[in-house]
Amino acid sequence: MADQRKCKNGSVPALRFEGFSDPWEQRRLGELLLFQNGFNGGRDSFGRGMPLISVMDVLAEVFITYDSIRGKASVDPVERDRYLVEYGDVLFQRSSENQEDAGTSNVYLDQGRPAIFGGFVIRGKRIADYDPLAMRYLLSSQLVRRQITSRAQGAQHINVSQDTLQDVAIQLPGKGEQSLIGALFAKLDSLITLHQRKVDKLKTVKQSLLEKMFPREGENVPEIRFEGFTDPWEQRRLGELFVESEDRSSDLEILSVSVANGIYPASDSDREINPGASLVNYKVVCKGDVVYNSMRMWQGAVDSSLHDGIVSPAYVVARPVSMTASRFFARLLKRPNLLCQYQRRSQGNSKDTQVLKFEEFAEIEVSVPLFRKEQEAIGSLADALDSLITLHQRELEILKNLKQACLEKMFV
């Protein structure tokens, strides 16, 4: 690819493929597409008949194909041809609850298998030659999206009209360059989908394993165990496994605890750190300590720390005794049956003011492996899966950011 940011002609993108230098041609969508609103039938028309493209299909991250269409509708054969969608036609979302999604578009990419489109969709029937793949991505570029959203109208529902779409101006390169652009973004989307599937599959595997590596309610042996462990798990009060720590300091790194991310340095968050006038009452956290948000424990705001630092006095720091493997408890303490117990034992007039004190936490009974090594094995496996999930999520974000950067630089 060649970087053409220094080109004086304003009708070329900042980044384009080698061998292309001609300026892009400005066109209006009304010159390329014939617009029409979709089929609106009676309630008994839907659920049977031909495949019906709906808003859900338009909003899908993948292109629309015959097999991907979710709905069906029965249309009078005399009217059916009006609503047929063919290869390369563009489908637009007519109405949205927010400005950002108004006029979102997708492209139908199935040859020889026409479908029909529903009333909440505007079809732009192909009347000029263009590459459908490139058109899909061009219409999602910021320059085009800004034109559409700025002209959308409405209060509770934001609507886009045929006239609005016809007047949208776009810049198009020649067909050869369009094909290369479309193929590039299709490849990026394929990679993004692949990584998303890996992330989703790993999360499913982790969830399934953790469900089977803890005993079901009323049982004392899990369905799956590491080799060499056969003894039944035993009931223990959390107060036998942890002691509350009240050590204070103001000199260490501030840590945060959340339901989604566990314990992490507050400096890693996008939120502004504002601890107030003094850190003198902040509690010391050592690696291995279990920390929970006393007001959000019933939501799962608990984790065992991988960091040394300090936390707000609103958190409870539970220090494990010698036989306790805290990474095991990072998972055990988030189990649904325990979340229900936290909520019952929390004190306060409403969910927003309920607090789980350590004294109540200490009285809760849990089922634990007799040997610390089994606890450690379960905790280590969960940590390894978390690391793998995080790795694929990072790769996924890199690909999404790369796609967005290319969208901004490869269209004008």
C-alpha positions in Angstrom: 0.0 0.0 0.0 1.1 3.6 -0.6 0.6 6.5 1.8 -0.8 9.4 -0.2 -1.4 11.9 2.6 0.9 14.4 0.8 -1.2 14.3 -2.4 -2.6 17.7 -3.2 -5.8 16.3 -4.8 -8.5 16.2 -2.1 -10.3 13.3 -3.8 -7.8 10.6 -2.9 -7.5 8.6 0.4 -4.6 8.9 2.8 -3.8 5.2 2.2 -4.4 3.1 -0.9 -3.0 0.1 -2.8 0.1 0.4 -5.0 -0.6 1.2 -8.6 -3.6 3.4 -8.1 -3.3 7.2 -8.3 -6.4 8.4 -10.1 -8.7 10.6 -8.0 -11.9 9.1 -6.7 -15.2 10.1 -8.3 -17.9 11.8 -6.2 -21.3 10.2 -6.6 -24.6 10.4 -4.7 -26.2 7.2 -3.5 -29.3 8.1 -5.6 -27.2 7.7 -8.7 -26.1 4.1 -7.7 -29.2 2.8 -5.9 -33.0 2.7 -6.4 -34.6 3.2 -2.9 -37.8 1.6 -1.7 -39.4 0.9 1.7 -39.9 -2.7 2.7 -42.9 -5.0 3.0 -45.5 -4.3 5.6 -48.1 -7.1 5.9 -50.6 -8.2 8.4 -49.5 -10.1 11.5 -50.6 -13.4 9.9 -48.2 -12.7 7.0 -45.1 -13.3 9.1 -43.5 -16.5 10.3 -43.9 -18.5 7.0 -43.2 -18.1 3.4 -40.0 -16.5 1.8 -36.9 -15.5 3.8 -37.5 -11.9 5.1 -34.6 -9.6 5.7 -35.2 -7.6 8.9 -33.3 -5.1 11.0 -31.6 -7.9 12.9 -30.1 -9.1 9.7 -29.0 -5.6 8.7 -27.3 -5.1 12.1 -25.4 -8.4 12.0 -21.7 -8.1 11.8 -21.5 -10.5 8.8 -22.9 -9.9 5.3 -26.5 -11.0 4.6 -26.8 -14.3 2.8 -29.9 -16.4 2.0 -29.0 -18.9 4.8 -28.3 -16.2 7.4 -31.8 -14.6 7.2 -33.8 -15.2 10.3 -37.4 -14.2 9.4 -40.0 -15.3 6.9 -43.1 -13.6 5.4 -45.8 -14.6 3.0 -46.3 -12.0 0.2 -48.9 -11.9 -2.5 -47.1 -13.1 -5.7 -48.4 -10.0 -7.6 -46.5 -7.7 -5.2 -43.6 -10.0 -4.4 -41.3 -8.7 -7.2 -41.4 -5.2 -5.6 -39.7 -6.5 -2.5 -37.2 -8.9 -4.0 -33.5 -8.3 -3.0 -30.8 -9.5 -5.3 -27.0 -9.8 -5.1 -25.3 -6.5 -4.3 -28.4 -4.6 -3.0 -27.8 -2.5 0.1 -30.2 -2.7 3.0 -30.6 0.2 5.4 -32.1 0.4 8.9 -35.0 2.8 8.7 -35.5 3.6 12.4 -33.3 3.5 15.6 -33.5 4.4 19.2 -30.3 6.3 19.0 -28.6 8.6 16.5 -25.5 6.5 16.1 -27.3 3.5 14.7 -29.6 5.4 12.3 -29.2 4.3 8.7 -26.9 1.4 9.5 -26.5 -0.7 6.4 -25.5 -4.1 5.1 -25.3 -5.8 1.7 -27.0 -8.9 0.4 -24.4 -11.3 -1.0 -26.2 -14.3 -2.4 -26.4 -15.1 -6.1 -29.5 -16.7 -7.5 -31.5 -17.0 -4.3 -33.5 -13.8 -3.9 -35.2 -12.8 -0.6 -37.6 -10.1 0.4 -37.1 -7.3 2.9 -39.3 -6.0 5.7 -40.9 -2.7 6.5 -38.3 -1.5 9.0 -35.7 -1.7 6.2 -35.0 0.5 3.2 -33.6 -1.3 0.2 -31.2 0.3 -2.1 -31.6 -1.7 -5.3 -28.4 -1.9 -7.4 -28.7 0.2 -10.6 -25.0 1.0 -11.1 -21.9 -1.1 -11.2 -19.9 -1.2 -7.9 -18.2 -3.8 -5.8 -20.7 -4.9 -3.1 -18.0 -5.7 -0.6 -16.4 -2.3 -0.9 -19.8 -0.6 -0.7 -20.5 -2.3 2.6 -17.4 -0.9 4.2 -17.6 2.5 2.5 -21.0 3.0 4.0 -19.7 2.2 7.4 -16.9 4.8 7.2 -17.1 7.8 9.5 -17.4 10.3 6.6 -20.5 8.6 5.3 -22.0 7.8 8.7 -21.7 11.4 9.7 -23.7 12.5 6.7 -26.5 10.0 7.5 -26.8 10.5 11.2 -26.7 14.3 10.9 -29.7 14.2 8.7 -31.7 11.6 10.6 -34.7 13.0 12.4 -37.0 12.1 15.3 -37.3 12.2 19.1 -37.9 8.7 20.6 -37.1 7.0 17.4 -34.5 8.3 15.0 -35.7 7.9 11.4 -33.9 7.9 8.0 -35.8 8.6 4.8 -35.3 7.5 1.2 -34.6 11.2 0.3 -31.9 11.4 3.0 -30.1 8.4 1.7 -30.4 9.4 -2.0 -28.6 12.7 -1.2 -25.7 11.1 0.7 -22.4 11.9 -1.2 -19.7 9.2 -1.5 -16.3 9.0 -3.2 -15.7 5.9 -5.3 -12.5 4.6 -6.9 -12.4 2.5 -10.0 -13.9 -1.1 -9.9 -10.4 -2.7 -9.6 -9.4 -0.7 -6.6 -12.9 -1.2 -5.0 -12.4 -5.0 -5.3 -9.1 -4.9 -3.5 -10.5 -2.7 -0.7 -13.5 -5.0 -0.3 -11.3 -8.1 -0.2 -9.0 -6.5 2.4 -11.8 -5.6 4.8 -13.5 -9.0 4.3 -10.3 -10.7 5.3 -10.0 -8.5 8.4 -13.6 -9.3 9.3 -12.9 -13.0 8.8 -10.0 -12.8 11.2 -12.0 -10.8 13.7 -14.8 -13.4 13.6 -12.3 -16.2 14.1 -10.8 -14.6 17.2 -14.2 -13.8 18.6 -15.2 -17.4 18.2 -12.0 -18.5 20.0 -12.7 -16.1 22.9 -16.3 -17.3 23.1 -15.3 -21.0 23.0 -12.6 -20.6 25.7 -15.1 -18.8 27.9 -17.6 -21.7 27.4 -14.9 -24.3 28.2 -13.8 -22.4 31.3 -17.4 -22.1 32.5 -18.1 -25.8 31.9 -14.9 -26.9 33.6 -15.5 -24.8 36.7 -19.1 -26.0 37.0 -17.8 -29.6 37.0 -14.8 -29.0 39.2 -16.9 -27.9 42.1 -19.4 -30.3 43.8 -23.0 -29.8 43.1 -25.2 -28.7 46.0 -25.7 -31.5 48.5 -22.7 -33.5 47.2 -19.1 -33.6 48.5 -17.2 -34.8 45.4 -16.9 -32.9 42.1 -17.7 -34.5 38.7 -14.1 -33.8 37.4 -11.0 -34.0 39.5 -7.2 -33.9 38.9 -5.5 -37.3 39.0 -4.5 -38.4 42.5 -7.3 -36.7 44.5 -10.1 -38.9 45.7 -11.0 -37.7 49.2 -14.4 -36.0 49.7 -14.4 -32.2 50.1 -15.1 -30.9 53.5 -17.4 -28.1 54.9 -15.5 -25.1 56.4 -16.6 -21.8 57.7 -14.9 -18.9 55.8 -13.9 -17.6 59.2 -11.7 -20.8 59.6 -10.0 -20.0 56.3 -9.5 -16.2 56.5 -8.9 -13.5 59.0 -9.8 -9.9 58.5 -6.8 -7.6 58.0 -7.0 -4.0 59.2 -3.4 -3.0 58.3 -3.3 0.6 57.1 -1.0 2.5 54.8 -0.9 5.5 52.4 2.3 4.7 50.6 1.3 1.8 48.3 -0.4 1.7 44.9 -4.1 2.1 44.9 -6.1 -1.0 43.8 -9.6 -1.4 42.6 -12.0 -4.3 42.7 -14.8 -4.9 40.1 -17.2 -7.6 39.2 -15.8 -8.0 35.7 -12.1 -7.4 36.2 -11.3 -8.5 39.7 -8.5 -6.7 41.5 -6.3 -4.4 39.4 -4.2 -1.3 39.8 -6.5 1.8 39.7 -4.0 3.4 37.4 -4.9 0.8 34.7 -8.4 2.1 34.6 -9.7 4.9 32.3 -11.5 6.4 35.3 -9.9 9.3 37.1 -8.4 8.4 40.4 -9.7 10.6 43.2 -9.2 9.0 46.6 -10.1 12.2 48.4 -8.1 14.3 50.8 -6.2 11.5 52.5 -5.2 7.9 52.1 -4.4 7.4 55.8 -7.3 5.0 56.3 -6.7 2.9 53.2 -6.2 -0.8 53.9 -3.1 -2.8 53.0 -3.5 -5.6 50.5 -0.8 -8.3 50.1 -0.6 -10.7 47.2 -2.9 -13.6 48.0 -5.3 -11.6 50.1 -9.0 -11.9 49.2 -10.6 -8.5 48.8 -14.3 -7.7 48.3 -16.4 -4.7 47.9 -18.7 -4.8 51.0 -21.5 -3.1 49.1 -21.2 -5.1 45.9 -20.3 -8.6 47.3 -23.7 -10.0 46.3 -22.9 -9.1 42.7 -19.5 -10.9 42.7 -17.1 -8.0 43.4 -14.5 -10.2 45.0 -11.1 -11.6 44.0 -7.8 -12.7 45.3 -5.1 -10.2 44.7 -2.1 -10.6 42.4 -0.8 -7.2 43.5 0.5 -5.5 46.6 -1.3 -2.2 47.3 -4.0 -0.4 49.2 -7.8 -0.3 48.9 -10.5 2.0 50.1 -11.8 1.5 53.6 -15.1 0.4 51.9 -13.4 -2.9 50.9 -12.9 -5.9 53.2 -9.4 -7.5 53.2 -9.6 -11.2 54.1 -6.1 -12.7 54.7 -5.9 -16.5 54.1 -4.6 -18.9 56.7 -1.7 -21.2 55.8 -3.9 -24.1 54.4 -5.8 -21.8 52.0 -4.9 -21.4 48.3 -6.4 -18.0 47.5 -6.6 -18.4 43.7 -9.0 -21.3 44.3 -11.2 -19.1 46.4 -11.1 -16.4 43.7 -13.4 -18.8 41.8 -15.3 -20.4 44.7 -16.4 -17.1 46.2 -18.1 -16.1 42.9 -20.3 -19.2 42.7 -24.0 -18.4 42.3 -25.1 -20.2 45.5 -22.7 -18.0 47.5 -23.8 -14.8 45.8 -27.3 -15.6 47.1 -25.9 -16.1 50.7 -24.0 -12.7 50.5 -27.2 -11.0 49.6 -29.2 -12.6 52.4 -26.5 -11.7 55.0 -25.9 -8.2 53.8 -27.3 -5.5 56.0 -29.1 -2.4 54.8 -32.4 -1.0 53.7 -31.9 -1.5 49.9 -29.5 -3.2 47.5 -27.7 0.1 47.0 -26.9 0.4 50.8 -26.5 -3.3 51.8 -23.1 -4.1 53.3 -21.6 -7.5 54.0 -19.4 -7.3 57.1 -16.6 -9.7 57.7 -18.4 -11.1 60.7 -21.2 -12.3 58.4 -18.8 -13.4 55.7 -16.9 -15.5 58.3 -20.1 -17.5 59.2 -20.7 -18.7 55.6 -19.9 -22.4 55.1 -18.2 -23.6 51.9 -17.1 -27.0 50.6 -13.4 -27.2 50.0 -10.8 -29.8 49.0 -9.0 -31.4 52.0 -5.6 -30.8 50.4 -4.1 -27.4 49.5 -2.5 -28.9 46.3 -5.9 -29.7 44.8 -7.0 -26.1 45.6 -3.9 -24.8 43.9 -4.4 -27.1 40.8 -8.0 -25.7 40.3 -6.9 -22.1 40.7 -3.9 -22.6 38.4 -6.1 -24.1 35.6 -8.6 -21.2 35.9 -5.7 -18.7 35.8 -4.3 -20.3 32.7 -7.6 -20.2 30.9 -8.1 -16.6 31.9 -4.6 -15.7 30.5 -5.5 -17.5 27.2 -8.8 -15.7 27.0 -7.1 -12.3 27.7 -4.5 -13.0 24.9 -7.2 -13.7 22.3 -9.2 -10.7 23.5 -6.1 -8.4 23.0 -5.5 -9.9 19.5 -9.2 -9.2 18.8 -8.9 -5.6 19.9 -5.8 -5.1 17.8 -7.7 -6.4 14.7 -10.7 -4.2 15.4 -8.5 -1.1 15.9 -6.6 -2.0 12.7 -9.9 -2.3 10.8 -11.0 1.1 12.2 -7.8 2.8 11.3 -8.0 1.4 7.7 -11.6 2.6 7.4 -10.5 6.1 8.3 -7.5 6.2 5.9 -8.8 4.2 2.9 -12.0 6.2 2.3 -12.5 9.9 1.4 
